Every structure is written in C-alpha cells, then in structure tokens.
Amino acid sequence: VRDAGGSMVIHTFGGYYGLTISWILYRPKLDLSRRLSGSVYHSDVFAMIGTLFLWMFWPSFNSAISDHGDGQHRAAINTYLALASSVLTTFAISSLSAKKGKLDM
C-alpha cells in the first residue's frame, strides 16, 4: 500500500481510539434516551452542505499531495470511487436498519 500523504497510521489510530472510547463510555440504558432525542432541521442542512463541500474539494486535496502526472489522476479517480461506494453502502445500511426501509439522514 502506498500512502501519498502518510496519513494511514494516523487515521487507523483515530478509528481504533474512537471505537475504544465509545466502548468505554457505553451505558446499557442508552437506547432509552435515544427515542427522546432527534435531529434538528438546520443541523441536517449544515451536515449536507459540509458533505457537498467534501464531495467537491476532497479529490483535489488528495491529488495535490500525490506525484504529478498519473499519480494525481489516479488519486482523484480513486477518491471519487471511494466516495461513490461509501454513499451506496450508507444508503443500503440506512434502508436496511430503518423502520419500513426508509432512508434516514
């Protein structure tokens, strides 16, 4: 695996750190309070705007730190493929886990 930015170790550490902290802070009766809380409209809109900005600018960020030429094109294409596959996976998991098979933000 060739990591142009050298961030694979950092992101792996962050992922395992987040999983460990969530495992430590988990409370058994957490599902009871889940029904009482819901998202607010403006927070959903801001999350969607941030997602759209990432969709537009993340491939150029990834390709800027790669080697010039083929490396930059490959980085941009791989980033778009990763973004598209993550969206399809998120839609599938959201519809499978939600009641009545509806997509949920």
C-alpha positions in Angstrom: 0.0 0.0 0.0 1.4 3.4 -1.0 0.1 6.3 1.1 1.0 9.6 -0.5 0.1 11.8 2.4 1.4 9.4 5.1 -1.9 9.6 7.0 -2.8 5.9 7.1 -1.3 5.3 10.5 -3.0 8.5 11.9 -6.4 7.5 10.6 -6.1 3.9 11.8 -5.1 5.2 15.3 -8.0 7.6 15.3 -10.5 4.9 14.3 -9.4 2.5 16.9 -9.2 5.3 19.5 -12.8 6.3 18.8 -14.0 2.7 19.0 -12.3 2.2 22.3 -13.6 5.4 23.8 -17.2 4.6 22.6 -16.8 1.1 24.1 -15.6 2.5 27.4 -18.4 5.2 27.6 -21.2 2.9 26.6 -24.1 2.7 29.0 -26.6 -0.2 28.9 -29.7 2.0 29.1 -28.5 4.4 26.4 -31.3 3.1 24.0 -34.0 4.5 26.2 -32.7 8.1 25.8 -32.3 7.6 22.1 -36.1 7.9 21.5 -36.2 11.3 23.2 -33.5 12.9 21.1 -33.8 13.8 17.4 -32.0 15.9 14.9 -32.9 19.5 14.2 -33.6 20.7 10.6 -30.7 23.2 10.5 -28.2 20.7 11.7 -29.2 18.3 8.9 -28.8 21.1 6.4 -25.4 22.0 7.7 -24.3 18.4 7.6 -25.5 18.1 4.0 -23.7 21.3 3.0 -20.4 20.0 4.6 -20.8 16.7 2.8 -21.3 18.5 -0.6 -18.2 20.6 0.0 -16.2 17.4 0.8 -17.5 15.8 -2.4 -16.4 18.8 -4.5 -13.0 19.5 -2.9 -11.6 16.3 -1.4 -10.4 14.7 -4.7 -8.4 17.8 -5.5 -6.9 17.7 -2.0 -5.9 14.1 -2.4 -4.5 14.6 -5.8 -2.5 17.7 -4.8 -0.2 15.7 -2.5 0.3 12.9 -5.0 3.0 12.6 -7.6 2.5 14.7 -10.7 1.0 13.0 -13.8 -0.6 9.6 -13.5 -0.5 9.7 -9.7 -2.7 12.8 -9.5 -5.3 11.4 -11.9 -5.3 8.0 -10.1 -5.7 9.7 -6.7 -8.7 11.8 -7.9 -10.4 8.8 -9.6 -9.8 6.5 -6.6 -11.2 9.3 -4.3 -14.4 9.6 -6.4 -14.8 5.8 -6.5 -14.4 5.6 -2.7 -16.9 8.4 -2.2 -19.4 6.8 -4.5 -19.1 3.4 -2.9 -19.4 4.9 0.6 -22.6 6.6 -0.4 -24.1 3.4 -1.8 -23.1 1.5 1.3 -24.6 4.1 3.5 -27.9 4.1 1.6 -28.1 0.3 1.8 -27.3 0.2 5.5 -29.7 3.0 6.3 -32.6 1.4 4.4 -31.9 -2.0 6.0 -31.6 -0.7 9.5 -34.5 1.8 9.4 -38.1 1.0 10.1 -40.1 0.4 6.9 -36.9 0.5 4.8 -36.8 4.3 4.6 -33.6 6.3 4.2 -32.8 8.4 7.3 -30.5 11.4 7.4 
